[in-house]
Amino acid sequence: MIKKNKDFITVEISTGWISNDTRHALLDVIRRHPGDSELRLCLNSPETGLRIQFRSVKYGVAITEAFISDLEAIGVRVFPKGLLPSLA
């Protein structure tokens, strides 16, 4: 279980990005970088303009440059401290 603390990272994924392969790639990156920082996922639907944010209760991550680099390598956008771009 993840310790409650103020460190977290928000990972934004698009509904068009999701497939079995990309889902497995994301889970692989998360498992390779375990830590105490809370992981939040933001599911973005470009078609509808909706964003839904989830908080992982199963996985915590170590927010490092290697973690960020691995996420970017699989096409994931990352926002420290939950700073998501505005919809405006």
N, C-alpha and C positions, 0 to 999 in steps of 0.2 A: 504494500500500500504506500502511496505517496505521502510524505510528510507535508503538512500545511506550512508553506512559507511564502514569501513574497516574490520569489524568483519563478518566472514562468516564461514560456515561449509559445507563440501562436503560429501554427502552420496552416497556410491557406491552400486548399485544394479545390479544383474546379470539378463540377460534375462530369464534364467531358474528359477529364484526365483519368478518371477512375476506371480501372479494368482489373482483372485478376493479377496481371503482371505488375502493374504499378502499385497495387495494394500490397502485394508481397514485397516489392522493393522498398516501400515506405516502412513496412513492419520490420524488415531486415535492418534498415538504417536505425530505427528506434531501438531495436534490441542490441545493436553494436555500440550504442552510446548511453548505457544506463546511468542514472544519476538521481539527484534529489529535486531537480527543478520540475515544476508542473508542466505537463504537455497539454496544450489546447489545440484543437483542430477546428478550423473554420471551413465549412463546406459552402462553396460559392456556386450559384447557378446563374451563368450569364444569360440564359434564356429568360429567366423570370426576374432576375435582379435580387433574388433572395440570398441571404447569408444566414447560416445557422452555425452557432459556435457550440462545440462540445468540449468537455474537460475529461481527460483520461483519468480513470481511477485505478487503472492497472499498470500503466507505465509512467515512469519518471525518466527524465533525460539529463545528461550533462551538456550544458550549453557551451560548446567549444567551437573553435573555428573548423575543426574536422567535421563536427556534426553538421554545421551550417553548409559546409562544402559538399558533404555527402547528400544532403537534401537538395541543394541546388543542382547537383549532378543528375538527379532523377526528375528534375523539372518542378520542384516544389518551391513556393514562395514562403519566406519566413519573415515574421514581424516580431522583434523583441518587445517585451512588456505589453503585448497585445495591441500595439499601435497599428491598426488596420487602416488602409486608405479609405477616405470618405467616399460615399456613394454619390455625393453631390457633383 
